[in-house]
Amino acid sequence: MARSETKMKEGAAPFLEPGEEVLAAIVARPRGWTQTGASAGGGAAAGLIGGAIGGKKQKQNIDAAQQSGFELASPMALAVTPRRLLSLKVTAPIGLGIGMKVQELVSAVPVSEVDSIEVKRLAVGKTVTVTIRGVPFVLEVGAGADAKGVAEALERAKAAA
């Protein structure tokens, strides 16, 4: 298990219900965040255009999550327990989980209301499409994140519920 996942599991403990445990977790941000920050290196005009597009994508995904009844933070831990899908606000990790700390529970929904979590590869990371109550929104995660493990944990939790 990666150091960051261990830190998320331990840091989430104060926000869990009695008897609840984190099965899997990843650090994520609303899709568009990387584009907003990474665009600055392409020159002033490219940075403004890329930043604007990235900002628009972020807003669309934050709004979609809210529409589904789920709130996002940036950065956040997306965590699955046997009962719930959680959004936990975390401090920005420096790398390999160093410096990351769980700060607060932002949102939670029962696993029965999560339709799916789908993972796709991206150039230097992955996108994670979460669908809650029929409303999809997209997150982005680093290449090393075990997003597939989170999707599998959700499926196991739903099957057991």
C-alpha positions, 0 to 999 in steps of 0.5 A: 500500500502506498504511503499516501493511501496509508496516511489517508486511511489513518487521517480519515479515522476521526470522520468515520462512523463507528465500525467503519473503515476506509477500504481504498482511497486516492488523492484527486482534484476536479478535472481541469486543475492540471490544465489550469496550472500547467498551461502557464509554461506554454507562453502568456497567450497559451497560458491564458487560453489553457487556464481558462479552458481548465478553469471551465472544466473544473467548474463544470465538474464541481457543479456536476458533483454538487448537482449529484449531492456530492461536494468536492475539494481540491486537493481531496481524498476520494475514499470508499468505506463499506457504507459510503463514498467520502470526499475528504479535504487534504493538504497538497501532497509534495510527493509519495504522500509526504506532507499530506494531511486529512483536514475535514470531511467535505461530503459523503453519500451511501455506496448504494447511491454511487452508480459507478467509478470508471478509470481511464488513462491520461497522458501523465495520470488518470481520469476518474469518472464518478457517477452519483444518482445518475450525474457524472463528474470527472476527477484527475489523479496522478499516474501512481494512484490506485484508482482501479483499487477505489473502483473495485472497492466500491463494487465490493462494498455495493455487492455486500450492501 
